[in-house]
């Protein structure tokens, strides 16, 4: 058996039909179900913050490693001060040291909190993975010999039989049978889906459950290599590597840090020389130099950089998209061209009847009556839409079929027509050329006006169906691909972002052009073959642009493997899922647009916080430099534009602000900067205005407020 019968399929797909009770497995919560700031998550992140204080962990981040070394040095200086040989007041060194350690802990907390959300998701997914006893078959046949084998002993190429109410023991492809499958443990969706052999919906995932009928599945992964295993590893971040942009930014931050390190290192001998030359004053202390260095290097973005990358992948997970690498998420933010399949993405996926166009001398209601009769047994979406349209326009319902001895004529590939024979009536509906042949066979012909109407409908990109009764053509039904609501506006957003949208379809160029114009895409590829898709992607990439596309079939695999961002549908074939660098668990082709937006948001967040981090150094410069050299060059007090109480309170205020701003920005790093469809120029202006100007103003206010609190507490 290779497919369900019509009656069985109807029972599966129609929610109003009764189903036998099924014991469903424990359903793992969807990715979005994990709270960003739950109590348990925060407590675990706090504990992880201390674990990450090891030198080996800190060394991976050059900026924070410098802060780590500075924290150790100030701690040693404080211990020296306790012995009575301190270079500065003991309490001053102590508080500088404490807040430097807090700076490290806050940075670790941001990363641990981002990782913690992924680990919570992984725990939920892991709970859905269970070892079961599989019915291993000697071959891909229902009557083959069965061996009961633990699922962890199955290997690639093994065949297993899975019957109703049994879990799937591993990833695989259906080679025989068809059944409804509960995938809620993976996708979070309660509605069952159909999985069957020989199509683009043949892939099944270990841990899901067969609800009805049976499947023979060829296992496609070894233990530890399943899709669920890969999902868990990616969600945990165990295999996460820094993306090219993240590596480039890390190198840039390291260069900034090195420059400020060299600059601060030269200040001590310069200060000593200045005091000796002037014969008065005191040289700058090591504690002050360390505070100056930590405040001037880009600690804010250095502390949050890792959390931003992890949070970008986490946002993908919450959208029920599993990215196989952080590089894929980042590439989604740099996409120049978006390739979208027409059916199911741009259009609803099923043609719908939109009009009855009667032949001369025929009432529209008579055409609707005949069209509905011919479609009552047609279970296709097109057939059902004809029945609905006749009801809506003329209230035609409750047909007396038994009294008229109705015999329905099913559609076949040979006749390309369907219809009904009943007492005194013989009604047919079908394609233009098929109906012409039918009328010729019964000694009639198709009126020229009806033929012209059908050709005009085809030119508009719609599909004509001719309806006849006996030897007479009654008119034409217009079937149309319905463009999804709001899709035109989404494409306009993409255009404002500088992204070109292209529709991929197997339709003829005339139909493709009509749909493309209605949907508002920038370009289209008609009569698309796997070779044509692959060539299109390569041609676009040869121009130096990045391409994103989605697919679910084996014929999409070459193009998915070539695309920079390739989203494979979870309902698709194993070949498509292996070729893509993302898997959409919801199997929603429009998710590609959301994927691009999430990628853009991650890049925007990184750019915004980098701008803020560099800009707030300006305020800290005005706070620390006058205070640091006040005893060496009293004239520098003129630069104390914030009128901070004392040199020590100024330095301590800047160090405290430097630590607190990290904890304040953690929610923004995890949630992401609000996404807006803006061009590069507008985005740069917005960044400079909001985060550049804000990065200058906020530290002035924050440092002044902290200075006032220090004075109030008697710590200045």
N, C-alpha and C positions, 0 to 999 in steps of 0.2 A: 504494500500500500504506500503510495507516494504522496497522497494528499487527502485532506478531509473531504467527506461528501458534502454536498450543498447544505443538507440539513444539519450536519454536525458543525460545519463552519458557521452557520446561522446561529446555532446555540452558543458558540464561542463569542461571536462578535456582538450579539445583541444583549444589552444589559438587562432587558426585561424578561429574558428567558431564565427559568430556574436552573441553578447549577447544584450539583451535589455538594454537601458540606465538605470543606477541605481544611485539614489542620495545617495552617500556615506557619512557617518558621518565624522565629523572632526577627522582626524587621529592624535592620540597622537604621538609625536616623539619617536623614539626608545631611549632606555636608553643611548646609546652613544651620543645622540644629545646634551646633556647638557654640555656646556663648563666647564672645570675645573676652569678657572680663568676669567670668564666673569665679566664685570664691575658691573652689578647688584648683582652678587653673592658675589663679594669682598666687596662691600659696605654693604651688609646685614651681612656678616661675621664680619666686623669691628664693626658694632652696637652690634651684639651678643657677641663679645669679652668683651665689657663693662658689658653686662647683666650677664655674667658668673662670674663676680668678687664677687658675693655674697659668704659669708662664707660657706653656705650649699652646693653650687655647688663645691667649692674648696675642701671641706672636703672629697669628693669622691675619690680624688687623693692624697694619703699621701705625695708624693714628692712636688707637687705644693701647697699643704696646708702649708707646712713648708715655702715655698717661700712667700706665702700670709702673714703668721704671721711675717716673717722677713721684708716684705715690710711695714707693719703697724708699726713695731718697729722703723725702720729707719725714717719713716715719723714723728713719735713722737719725735725721737732724733733731727730731723731737726727743729721741732717746738721749742724744748728746746733750741737749738743753737741760734735761732732767738732772744730769750730772753736774750742772753749774757752768758748763762751757758752751752755752748756746750762742749762736750768731745773732739771734733775734729773741724777743720775749717767748717764753715757753708756751704760753696760751695761744699766741699768734701762730706759731709753727704747728701746734696741735690741731687747731681748727682748719688750717690750710690742708693738713694731711688728711683729716677726717673727710673733708668735702672732696678731695681728690679721689679717695676711695669710694665715696658715694657716686662720683661721676662714673667710675668703672662699673659699680653695681647697677646703676640705672641703665647703662649701655647693655650690660649682660641681661638685665630684666627685659628690655625691649626684644632682644633676640630670643630669649627663653619663652616669652609670652607668645611670640609668633610661632615658634616651634611647638609649643604646648598645644596650640589649637590643632596643628596637624597630627600630633600624637594622639589626641583625643579622637580625631576622625579615624585614625588607623585602628585604634582599639575597637571602635564600633564596627569597622569593616572586618576586623579579625574575628569578632564574635560570630559573624555570619559564615565563617569558613569552618567546616566540620569534616572530619574524616568519616566516610561512609563505606559500606560494602557495596561494590559495583557488580553488575551482572556483565562480566566480560564475555564477549562472543568470539567464537573461533573464526568468524568471517562476517561480512556485512549483510547477513540474512536473518530474518526473524526466527527461522527454525534451526539456526546454527547452535552448536553445543555451547552451553553456558557454564562458566566457571566463576564462582563467587570470590571476588578479589578486593582487598582493601584499596581505597582510592589512592592512597599514597604509594601504591606499587604499580599504578598504571603508567604507561609510557606512550610517547608519541606514536601514532599509527594503530593503537589498540582500538577495538570496536566494543562499544557497550550498549546494552539495552536499558532504556529508562522508561518506566511505565508511570501511570497516573499516581499522583501523591508521593512520588519519589524524587529526591534531590539529584541534580546532575553532579556526578563525581568529579568532573574536571572540565576545562575548556575544550571545545571541539566544534565540529561542523556536522550538521545533520546530513546523513547519507541516505536515510530512508525514513518515511513516516512524516507526520505533521501533527502538531499538538499545541495547546495553549500553555504558556509558561509564565509562572509568577516570578518577575525579576525585581520585586520590591526590596529584597535584601541588598541589592546592588544599587538600584536607581532611586529607591524611595517612592516609586509610583505603584499604586495599588492595582491599577488595571492590568490584566494579563495581556500578553502579546502572542502572536502566532509565530511559530518557528517551524519551517518545513524544508525539505531537501530541494535542491535544484534551482535555487533563486538567490537573491541578494539578502534574504532574511534567514540564512541557514546557520549563522554563528550562534553558539550558546555559551554561557559562562558558568563555570563551576560555582556551586553554592546557590544557584537558582533552583526552582522546583517545577516539575511538570504537573499540570493540573488535570489534563485530560488526555486520553489516547496514549500513544507511545512514540518513542523516537529511537532510532539507531544512530549513535553518534560516534564519529571517528575522533579520538583524542588528539589534540594538536599541541599539547604542552606537557613537559615532564614535571614532576613534583618540585615545588619551589619556583617554577617559571610561569605560573599561571597569570592570567590577567589580574586576578584579585591580589596575588602576591606582588605584582608590579605596582598596582594601585597603592597597596599598603606602604611599599618602599618609597614611592613618590610622595605620598601624603606625609609620611614621617620626615621627609627631607633627607633621608639617609644617603640618597644618591644625588642630592642637589649640588650642582657645581656653579661657580660664579659665571655669569653671562659675559660676553665680550664687552658690553658697555659698562657693566659693573667692574670688570677688571680694569678697564681704561680709567674709570673714575677713581678706583682704589690707587692706581699709579699716580694720578693727578694729586690726590690727597696726600700721598706719601711724599711727593715733590714739595708741596706746600709745607709739610711738616719738616722736611729736611732744611728748607730755606729758613724757616723760623728758628729751627734748632741752631743753625750756624749763626744766625743774627743774634740770638740770645746768648750764645756762647761767647761772642765777641764783646758783649756789653760789660761782662765782669772785669776783664783787663782794662777796658776803656774807662770804666768807673774808677778803678784803683788809680790809674794814671792821672785822671782828672783831679782826684782828691790830693794826690801827692804834688801835682803841679800847682794847685791853688793853695795848698797848705791849710785847708779847712774842709769841713764836711765829713761825711762817712760814705764809704763805698757801698754799692748795692749788695744785698745779701743773697745767698743761694736760694733761700726760701722764696724771696720775691721774684728772682729770675725763673724759678720753676713755675710759680703761679702765672707769670707773664707768658711763658712758653705754652702752658696748657690752655690758657685763655685765647691765645692768638692762633694756635693751630685749629683746623676745622673739626673740633671734637663733636659738634652736634651731628653733622652728617656722617662722620666716622662711626659714631655710636649707633646710628639708626640705619645705616646702609644695608646691613645684613637683614634686619627686620623688614625693610621695604621689599627686598627681593622675595623673602619667604612669604610675606603677606600677599604679594602679587599672585603667587601660585595658589595661596589659600583662597583668594577671591575666585580663581578658576574652579577650585574644588567646590566652593559654595554655589557656583553656577552649574554644578554637576558636570564639569569638564575636567578630565584627568590629563594633565600635560606631562609628557614623558621627560621634559627637561625645562629648566628655567629659561634656556635659550629660546625655546618655542614661545614662551609667554612674552619675552622681550621682543622677539621678531614680530609678534602680533601688533605691537605698538608702533612698528616702523613700516607697516604694510603700505604699498603704493597702489596695488591692484587687487581687487576682490572678485574672485570668480564664483558665481552662484548658479546652481542648477535651477532651471525654470520650475519644474514640477515639484510641488511640495515646499519650495522655498519662496519663490516669487509669486506663484499661483497657489491656490488651495490644493492642487494636486488632482482634482477630478473636474472634468468638464461638466458644466451645469446648463440645463435648458433655460434660455432667457426670452425666447419669442417664438410664436407660431405665425408663419407667413403663408396665408392661404393662396391657392391658385385662383385665377379669375373665375367668378361664379360660385365660389365655395365660401361658406361662412367660416369665420375663424373658430367659432364654437364647435363646428362639425369637424374641423381639422384637429382641434384639441381633444374631442371625444374619441376619434379614431386613434390618435397618437397615444392617449392614455390606455386604451384597450390593448394596443400592441406592446405596451410597456409594463403591464401588470405583473408579468412573470419575469421581467428583466431585473435581476438583483444587482446590476452594476450601478454605480453612483449616477451615471448618465440616465439610465432607465428610471431610477427612483426620482430624479429631478424632473423628468417629463411628467410623471404622475403628480408630483407636488405642484408643478406649474399649472396643470389643468385644474386642479382643485382650487388653487388660489385665484385664478382668473375667472373661472366659470362655475365654481362650486360643484364640480363633477365628482361624485363619490358613490359608494355602495352599489357597485355594478352587479347585476344579476347574471352571473356567468354560468352557473349550473343549469338554469332554465334554458339557456341558449346553447347548451352543449359545447362550450368553448374548449378548443384544443389549441394550446399554445405551441408556436413554432420557435424553437430555440435558435439563437445565433450560431452560425458555424463559420469557420474560416473560408469554406468553399463558397457559400452563398452570400456572406457578408450582409445578411438580412435577418430580421426576426419578425414575429408577428403573431396573429391569432386567427384561427378559422372558427366561425360560429354560424349558427343558423342564418343563412341568407347573406353572410358577410365573410369576406376574406381580406384581411388587412395586413399590410407589410410596411416595414420601415427599414431603411438602410442607406448605405452610401450612394452617391450620385451614379457612378458607373454601374454598381450592382443593380440598382433599381431600373436603370435604362435597359440592361440585359433582361431583367425580369419582364418588363413591359413588352419588349420585342418578342419574347417567347410566348406571350399570350396574345399576340397580334395587335398590340397598341404601341404608343410612343409617348415620350415625355414632352409636354408642351414647351416650346422655346422660352416662354416667359418664366416658367418654373426653373428651367435650367439656368437662365441668367440670374435669377434670385440666388440659387445655390452657389454659382460662381462668384457673385458679389460678396456673399457671406464668407467664402474661402479667402477672398482678397483682403477682407478685414481681419484675417487671422483667426476667425472662428471656424466651426465645423458644421456643415449642413447635413441633415438627415431628411431624405425624401419619404413622405408617407403616401401610400396608395391604398385604394379600396377597389378590389376587382381589377378592372383595366383602366381605372381613372387615378391620375395623380391629384391628391388633395392639397398638397402644399409642402412647405419646408419647415423643419424644426431647426432653430439656431442654437447650437451648443457652443459654449464659450468657456475658456479657461478664466476663472475669476481671480483677478489680482488681489492679493491679500490687502486688507485695510491697513493703512498707515505705512505700507512698505515704500511708497513714493517719498514720504517725508524722511524715512530712514536713509534712503539713498541720497536725498538732498543734504542730510547731515554728513554723510560720507564725503560728498563732493566738497563741502565747506572745509573738511579736514584735509583736502587734497588727495583723497583716495578715489581712484577710478573704479567703477563697478561694471562688470561684464556678465551677461547672462549666457549660460551654456544650455543648449537644447538640441534635441534630435529632430525638432520640427523643421519644415521647409523654411527658406529665408523669408517668404512672404508672411507666414504666420509668426515667425520669430520677430520680425520687424514690428508687427502690430503690438505684440505683447511687450516688447522692449519699450516702445513709445508710451504705452499706457502705464507701465511700471516706473518709467523715468530712469532706466539704467543708461549708462554712457555708451555702451557698445554691446554687441552680442556675437556669439558664434553659433550658427545654425548647422543642422545636419552633423552634429558633433560625433566623432568617432574617438576611441581611445588614442589613436595616433594623432588626431587633430588637436585634442586637449593637450597632449604632451608637447607637441610642436608649439602651440600657443604659449604655454608656460615658459618654454625655453627661449622663445623669441622675446618675451617681455623681460625675462631675467638678463638676456644679452644686452638690454638697454640700461642695465644697472638698477633695476627696480625689484622690489620684493613682492611675492605673489602669495595670496592665501586662497585656499579652496576647500570644499568639503565633498565627501563622497561616501558611498556605502557598498558599491559593487566591486567585484573582482576587476571589471573593466576600468574602474577608477584608480586602481592601485598604482599603475605607472605614473599617472599625473600627481597623485598624492605623494609619492616618493620624491618627485621632482620639486613640488611646491615648497616654499619656505615655511609656511604655516599650513599644515594639512590636518583638518578635523575629520576623523572617521566616525561614522555613526555606530553606536553600540549594537544596533540591530543588523549591521552590515556583515559582510563576509570577513573571515579571518584574514584574508589577504589585504583587505582595505584597512583593517585595524593595525596590522603589522606595518603597513606602508606609512600610515599617518604618524604625526608626532603629538597629536591630541586625540582623545576619544570622548565623544559627547554621550554621556550615559542616558540622556533623555531622547537621543536620536532626533533632534530638532534641527533641521538644516539652517534655519534662520539664526541659530546660535552663533554662527560664524561672525555675524555683525557684533554680537555681544562679546565674543572673544577678542575682536579687534579693539573694542571700547575698553575692555579690562587691561589689555596690553598698553593702550594709550595712557590709561589712568596710572599704571605703574611707572611709566617713563615720566609722566607729568609730575607725579609725587616725588620721584627722585630729583628731578630738575628743580622743583619748587623748594624742597628742603635744602638742596645744595646752595641755591641762591640765598636762602635765609641764613644758612650757617656762615657763609662767607661774609654776608652783609653785617651780621651782628658782631663781627670782629672789630668793626669800626668803633662801635660804642665802647667795647672793652678796651680798645686802644686808648681812648680818651680817659677811661677810668684808671688804668694801671700805669701808663707811662708817666704822667705827672707825679703820681704817688711814689712810683719806684725811684725816681731821681730827685725827689723833693729835698732829700738831705745833701745831694750832690750839687744840684742846680736849683736853688730856691726860685729862680725866675720861671721855672716850668709850672709853678703854681697857677700861672695865668691860664694854663690849659685846663685847669680843673673847672670846666664849664658846668659840671653837675653840682659843684659846691659840696663835695663829699666831705664828711667830718674830719677824718684823719687819713694819712697815707695807709695805715694798716686797715682801717675800715673800708677804704676804697678797694684795696687788693682783695680782701676777704669777701666783699660784696660781689666783685666780679667772678671770683671762684665759685661762690654759692650759686650765683645766677647761671654760670656755665653748667653746673650740675643739674639744677632744677629745670632748665629749659628742655633738657633731654626727656625727663619724665612727663613734661607737659605736652611734648610733641609725639609721644608714643601712640596715643589714639589716632592722630592724623596719619602717622606712618602705617598703622595697621589697617585703618579704614580706607585710606587713600584720599588724595585731593579730589574734590568734586569734579567730575568730568564734564567738559563742555566741548561741543564740536566747534573748534576754532582752528584757523590756519596757523602756520608756524610763526608768522609775524605778530599776529594778534596774541598768540600764546606767550611769546617772549615779552611783549609789552605788559601783559597781565602779570606775568611772573615778576618783572622788575618793579611794577607798581605795588603789588600786594606783598610779595615775599622779600623783594629787595628793599623797598622803603620800610616795610614792616620789620625786617631784620635789623634795620638801623634804629628805628624808633623804639621798639619794644625793649631792647636791652637798656637804653637810657632810662626808661621808666622803671624797669625791673631793678636795675642796680641802685638807683636812687632810693627806691622803696626799701630794699634790703638794708642799705646803709642807715636809713632812718630807724629801722627795727633794731639794728645792732647797737645804735646809740641808745635807744630806749631800753634795751636789755643790759646795757652797761658793758658790752663786749667791744666797743670801739676804743 
